């Protein structure tokens, strides 16, 4: 997907300084750590004001490091108190310009999504990762109005599976979404070491799927 992306603060902080040094800073000098996050946030809000024009694209995107495949990356309190309030300012700023907004949280994120999807004005969740124990069917049942993005496993299936297995998984994702509000793609990157035929099989399965078969 190509869309203007915002990283509200914590991603930028750990990318610049490393997660260890960031955690040391937060532990030793919380006020300074929060000032850093707020400075990054202020810059991003200003950038959105300068950029935001839906004539270029109607879709925006924000990302935060929330979870691993097995658990939350931070304590739930840290996510709720430190990360999410800043992310919400980014989401609200994009939405104020009329954008559809994609919320990018990797990993086992359902405990956090359950808190925010009912009250945040987001349009899509990216990615929905089988390798993190999250299924399209489960997400559709929990959040019937949300668009589901990138549900095809890139860690094992696209890397090591057969084309037939990729096609089957891609079609199943469409069917489990009830044929609405789904964007088929890899749960992470399509990179040079990935068999290109598997990537093509995924996209071709989506493009050729006859949605009318779901409503007969």
N, C-alpha and C positions, 0 to 999 in steps of 0.2 A: 504494500500500500504506500502511496505517496501522499503525504498530507503534512501541513505545518505541525511540527512536534514541539511540545513544551516539556521541559524537565524541571519541575517546580523547586527543587533544591537539594534533596538528599542524594539523588543520583549524581548530580554535578559535584557535590561535596566529596562523595566517596570515590568518584572518578579522578578528581584532582589530587586527593590526599591519601587514598586508600582507606579501606573500611576499618583497619586497625587504628590508624592515626585519627580518623574521624571519631571513633568510639572513645579513644583516649581524650580527645578534646572535649567531647560532650560530657564525659565523666569529670574532668578536671576543671573545666571552665564552661559551664552550661550557658551562661549569658552570652559569651563570645560565640559559641557554636550556634546559638539561635540567631544572633546578629548576622552571621554568615549566611544562614538559610534565608533570612529575610532579605538580605542584599541580593542574593540570587533570584529570589522571588520577585523583588521590585524590578530588577532588570527584565525578567521574563514578561511581567505585566506590561511594561513599557514597550517591549518588542511586539507584543500582541496588538497594542494600540496602533503601532506604526505599520504593522503588516496586515491586520485583519480586513480582508475584502473578499467577500464570498464570490465575487466575479472570477477570482483566480481558482478557488476550490471551495466547495461547500462543506468540507470535512476538516476537522481539527483533531488533535491527538495529544494525549499527555501520558507520561510513563513514570512509574515509581517502582523501586525495588522492594516489593512487599513480602515475597515468600520464596522458598525453595520448593522443590517437588514434594517434599515431605512435611513441611511445617512453615509457619510464619518465620520470616527472617529476623524480625524484631518482636519485642513484647507487644501484646495487643494494646497496652496502654500507650507505648511509644508511638505506635502507628496512629492510634486514635487522637492523641494529644499533640503530636509533633508533625507527623507527615500529612495526615488527611486535611487539617484546616488550610494548609498552604495549597494543597492540590485542589481543594474546592474553589479557592480564589481563582486559580487558573481556569478551571472548568467554567465557572460563572463568567469570567471575562470573555472566553471564546463564545459562550452561548449568548452573551449580550450583543454580539455581532451577527447572530443568526446562524451560527455553525451547527452542524451535526457533530457530536463529540464522541470520540473513541477513547475509552479508558483502558490503558495498557498496564495490567498487573500480572506478572508472571507467577507461576507456581500454585501452591495449595491455598488459594485466596478466598475461598467461599465464606469463612467466618467474617471477613472484612466486607465482602460484597453484600452479605446479608444485612449489614448495618447501613450501607450507603445507597444501594440501588433504589430502595423505596423512597428515598428523600432527595437524592441528587438528580439533576437533569442531565443524565448521560444517555447516549443513544446506542452504544455498542460496548461490548467487553472483548478484549483482545489480550492474549490468546485464550482459547479453551483447550487445555492440554490434557490429553489422555494420560501422559506420563506422570502427571500430578494428581491422578485419580479423579479428574473432573470430566464428566461426559456431557455431550451435547444435549442428550435427553434430560439430564438432571438440571442443566442450566435453563433449558426451555421451560421445564415445569416450575422452577423457582421464579424465573423472571420472564413471563410470557411475552412481554412487549420489547425486550431487548434484542438487538442484533448480535449474533454470535460470530466471532472472527477467528480464523486460523485454527481449525480443529483437527488438522491432520498431523499426527505425530512425526516430528522431524528427527528425534533422537534415535529411534530404532527403525520405525517403519520406512520412512523415506530414505534413510541411509542404507538399510540392510534388507528391506523387504523386496518382494517381487512387484512387478507392475500390476499384476492381477490383485495382489493384496492391497496396493495403494488405491486402485479403482474401487474395490469393495469398501474400503474405509471411507473414501470420499463420498460414495453414494449413501452409505449408512448415515454419515453426518447430515446430509441433506434430508434424508427420511426422518431422522430423529429430531430435526429442527421443525418438522411438519411442513417443510418446503418454504418456509418464510423466514426472513430476517437472518440469513446466514451468508457469510463471505468465506468461501473455501480457500484455504491457504495452509502453508506449513506453520506449525506451532512455534518455530523459531526460524532461523535464516535458511534460505536456499543458497548454499555456498559451493565453491568449486569442487569440493570433494564428494558432494552428493551426486548420485547417479542422475544425470539430467533426464533420462527416460522416465524415472519415477516422478520427477517434478512435472514433466509434461503429461504423464498419465493422470496425475491429480487434477491439473487444470482442464484437461480434455474431458475427464469424467464429469466435472462440474458443468462445462459448457454444453455438453451433449445431453445432459439429464433432462428428461421430459417430465416437467413438474405436473402436468395434467394427470399422470398416472397416480398421483397421491390423492386426487380428489374424485376418483371414479367410485 
